[in-house]
Amino acid sequence: MKMRIMRDIVTLITDFGGEDSYVAEMKGVLLELRPQIEIVDITHSIPDFDRETARFQLWRSYRWFPKQTCHVAIVDPGVGGPRKNLFVQTELGNFLGPDNGVLDWAVADAEKRSGKAAAIYEIPVPEGVAPTFYGRDVFVPFLAQFLAGHPLRLNRLESFELKPFPSPKTNKEGFRAPVIHVDKFGNLVLAISPFEVAEPSVLVKKKKLSVYSHYQAIPKASVGLIAGSHGLWEIAAAGASAAKKTGLKKGDEVVLQKKR
């Protein structure tokens, strides 16, 4: 199998932080093998081993890059174990990471947007590679070969299942949507979009929240609903943390009712 892309853009998402040299080592290998590469750090501040947050950050960010971009997401508590190392090609980007769910939402979204199924391959582990840092020793060398246009022999995974983006539940109350992310400002991102329910009212601890056009429109000391830049509803507060004000956290569900 021979593949080639036109421009070497690589994004990185990890839980490596900035205290150690892990990120720099991955970049060093990439630059040694492909000096002309352009590397974009999406974030290295994913909480330790938090695959769900990595999955969300990749999902919300990949679509803003050129279609030929390669997105590498390494949050990998199972490194060295039986999980597979994935290389996924879609019409809207290429994705590399472990098969622990970090790629799922972005790949499924790319399939939905393009109307074409992804091609999912397993990256082999070279002999002699230590089972502790596949980001540097497996994914990056493979990526350099791919970017250089070298022939690649990979096994395509025909029956690989992707975990879908969570869907809101419906009942007589309206919609029940989980909080899927809490950003650094304390905004609570819900797994439901304005396309699914327009101008809803939200019940938080039996208190109804209203919809506002932007953050500063929310009255001080209050909490409201905003259509976020990621295309989902979020519970927010003006200049304050909605998470702290409401006590909600990731995984909690809230009730949204259609405007009557």
Secondary structure as UniProt FT lines:
FT   STRAND          9..14
FT   TURN            17..19
FT   HELIX           22..33
FT   TURN            35..36
FT   STRAND          38..43
FT   TURN            48..49
FT   HELIX           51..61
FT   HELIX           62..64
FT   TURN            67..68
FT   STRAND          70..74
FT   TURN            77..80
FT   STRAND          85..90
FT   TURN            91..92
FT   STRAND          93..98
FT   TURN            102..103
FT   HELIX           104..114
FT   STRAND          119..122
FT   TURN            127..128
FT   TURN            131..132
FT   HELIX           135..139
FT   HELIX           140..147
FT   TURN            148..149
FT   STRAND          155..156
FT   TURN            158..159
FT   STRAND          169..171
FT   TURN            172..173
FT   STRAND          174..182
FT   TURN            184..185
FT   STRAND          188..190
FT   TURN            194..196
FT   STRAND          201..204
FT   TURN            205..206
FT   STRAND          207..209
FT   HELIX           215..217
FT   TURN            220..221
FT   STRAND          224..227
FT   TURN            229..230
FT   STRAND          233..237
FT   TURN            238..239
FT   HELIX           242..246
FT   TURN            250..251
FT   STRAND          253..257
//
